[in-house]
Amino acid sequence: MEKIFQKEKLDVIDRHIAGWMERYGFLILRISIAIVFIWFGLLKPLGMSPAEGLVRGTVYWLNPDLFVPFLGWWEVAIGVTLLFRPLVRIAILLLFLQIPGTFLPLVLLPDVTFTHFPYGLTTEGQYIIKNLVIIGAGLVIGGTVRRDEGKEKL
């Protein structure tokens, strides 16, 4: 009898936690991805991005003194538009126009991104592969654009 009571108590706690995650998960995901884009984006025009060398080496056919800040402001725009629910469609468009370029170093600079091709990644390669998570987050966030606006306040 005591085990049944404990199981019911755990079930109530589990439902409460899962409900909280369902209510706030999309909002927290959207804000956290926005922070990443704003933060990483601002580092580029400020000349403080650890990825600047990678960008310069990858997009060698463009003037890096113009392109790196442009890319940074693009990323800031993705982040800012993610913060405001009515602008999420714009954010997703900007994100999915930008994200394919983030994988270019894997093709153009394999000596910089791999220790042992095709599985051993350098720190730069890991930095690039983490964008798979951002793609997944973008798909999840994009999947919410048709939801009732009243469900999510921000």
N, C-alpha and C positions, 0 to 999 in steps of 0.2 A: 504494500500500500504506500509505503514511504517513497519507493522508487517511482511510482506513478505520479505522486505529488511533485517530486523533484523534476521529472520529465515535463510535466505541465508547466512548472515554473520556468524551466529552461526554454520551453516553447514560447512562452509569453515574452521572455527577454529576447529571444531570437527574432520573433515577429516585430518587436519594437525596433530593434537595431536594423533589420532589413527594411522596414518601413521608412526609417530615417534616411537610410542610404538611397532608397528609391526617390524620396522627396527632394533631397539635396544633392545627389550624386552628379546630375547633369550640370547643375549650376556650379558646383565646385570644380568639375572637370573643365568647364568653359573658362572659369576665372583662372585656374592654374595654368592652362595652356596660354591664355592671354598674357599672364605674367611672364612666362617663358619667352614668348615672342617679343614683348615690349623690352624686357631686360636684355636679351641677346641682341635684339635689333638696335637698341640705343648704344650698345658697345661699339658697333661698327662706325657710325659717323663720329663718335668720340675718339676713334683710333685706339680703342682698348680691347678689341675683340681678339681672343686667341685663335679664332677661325680665319682671321684676315689673310694670313699667308696661304691658307688652303683655297680661299676664294680667289685670291690674286693668281695663284698657280693654275686654277681650274679654268677661269674665264679669261685666259690670256689674250684673247682677241679684242677685248673691250678695255678701255682706259680704267684701270683699277681705282684711280683717284676719284673717278666719278661713280663707277659701278658699286664699289663697296659701300659708300654712304647711301646710294640709292637703294641697294638691297636692304640695308639697315632700316631705312625709313619705311620700306615696303613691309618689313617684318613688324615694325611698330604699328603700322596701319592694320595688319592682321590682328595683332593683340588688342588694339583699341576697339576695332569693330566686333571682336568677340565679347567685349565687355557689355555691349548693349544688344539685347535680344532682337530688336528690329533690324539690326545690321548684320546678323549672323550669316545670312546668305552671301553678303559681300565678303565677309571674313572667309567663308568656305571657298568662294571663288578665288580670292587672293591666295589662300593657302594652297589650293590645288594647282594654281599656276606657278607657284614658287617651289613647291616640294620636289618635283622631278629634278630640278637643277641641283638639289642638295645631294643627289646620288651620282652626279657627274664625276667627282673625284675617284670613285671606285673604278671607273672606266679609264679616265684620263690620267690619273695619278696612282696607279696600283702600287708603285714602290713606296708611296707615302701612306697608303691606307691598309696595306697588308704586310704582315710579317711572313706568312706562308699562304700563298694564294691557293684556294679560294676561302679558306676557313679562319686563318690566323689574322686577326685584326690588330692594327696599331690603335693607339688612343684616338687618332683622327678617324680611323675606320669605325671604331665604336661610336664616336660622336655622330657619324653619318647613319649608321644602322639604327640608332635610337629613334630616328625619324619614322621608322615603321610604327612606333607607338603613337607618334603624332598623327600619322595617316589614319590609324585606327580611331584615335580620339576625334579627328575631323569627320570621319564617317559617322560616328555615334552622335556628335553634335549636329552634323548636317541632317541626320535622321530625325531631329526634333523640330525642324523649322516649320512643319505643318501642324504642330501641336497647338492646342488652345493656348493663346497668349496669357490667359488668366492663371494658368498653372504655375508659371514661373515669372516672378516679379521683375527680375533684372534682365 
